[in-house]
Amino acid sequence: MAWSNETYLIGERVRVEGEKGWGVITRIDFDRGLIYVLFKRMREEAYPYPEAIEQGSLKPDVQKR
């Protein structure tokens, strides 16, 4: 997989609507249209990509690249 503009999100902290704590984006599956977020206690959830970011249910805390 080649690095693209969207892969800068991998490893960034993210605030998820309806969750108490922060999560970390672990991977983005472009073929299936999913973004995976890892929470405490090794719980990983999948969200639709890019709809979840556009609608505001995922709010990345992106540091300057």
C-alpha positions as CSV (number, residue, x, y, z in Angstrom):
1,M,0.0,0.0,0.0
2,A,1.4,3.4,-0.9
3,W,1.2,6.3,1.5
4,S,-1.4,8.8,0.6
5,N,-2.9,11.9,2.1
6,E,-5.3,10.0,4.2
7,T,-2.7,7.8,6.0
8,Y,-1.5,10.6,8.1
9,L,-4.4,9.8,10.4
10,I,-2.9,6.4,11.4
11,G,-1.6,6.6,14.9
12,E,-3.4,9.8,15.8
13,R,-5.7,10.2,18.8
14,V,-9.4,10.5,18.1
15,R,-12.5,11.5,20.1
16,V,-15.4,9.3,19.3
17,E,-19.0,10.5,19.9
18,G,-20.6,8.4,22.6
19,E,-17.3,7.2,24.1
20,K,-15.8,8.4,27.4
21,G,-12.1,8.3,26.5
22,W,-9.8,8.8,23.6
23,G,-9.0,6.2,21.0
24,V,-6.2,5.7,18.5
25,I,-6.7,5.2,14.7
26,T,-4.9,1.9,13.9
27,R,-5.7,1.4,10.2
28,I,-7.8,2.5,7.3
29,D,-9.3,-0.1,4.9
30,F,-10.0,1.8,1.7
31,D,-11.5,-1.2,-0.1
32,R,-14.2,-1.8,2.5
33,G,-14.6,1.8,3.5
34,L,-13.8,1.4,7.2
35,I,-11.6,3.1,9.7
36,Y,-10.5,1.2,12.9
37,V,-10.2,2.8,16.3
38,L,-8.4,1.1,19.2
39,F,-9.7,1.9,22.7
40,K,-8.5,0.9,26.2
41,R,-8.4,-2.7,27.1
42,M,-7.6,-3.6,23.4
43,R,-11.1,-3.0,22.2
44,E,-11.2,-2.2,18.5
45,E,-14.2,-0.7,16.7
46,A,-14.8,-0.1,13.0
47,Y,-16.5,3.0,11.6
48,P,-17.5,3.9,8.1
49,Y,-14.8,5.9,6.3
50,P,-14.9,8.8,5.4
51,E,-18.5,9.4,6.5
52,A,-17.7,9.2,10.2
53,I,-15.1,12.0,10.0
54,E,-17.3,14.2,7.7
55,Q,-20.3,13.9,10.0
56,G,-18.3,14.6,13.1
57,S,-18.8,11.3,15.0
58,L,-14.9,10.9,14.8
59,K,-12.9,14.0,15.7
60,P,-9.2,13.5,15.2
61,D,-6.7,15.4,17.3
62,V,-4.2,15.8,14.5
63,Q,-0.8,17.4,15.2
64,K,0.7,19.5,12.5
65,R,2.3,17.3,9.8
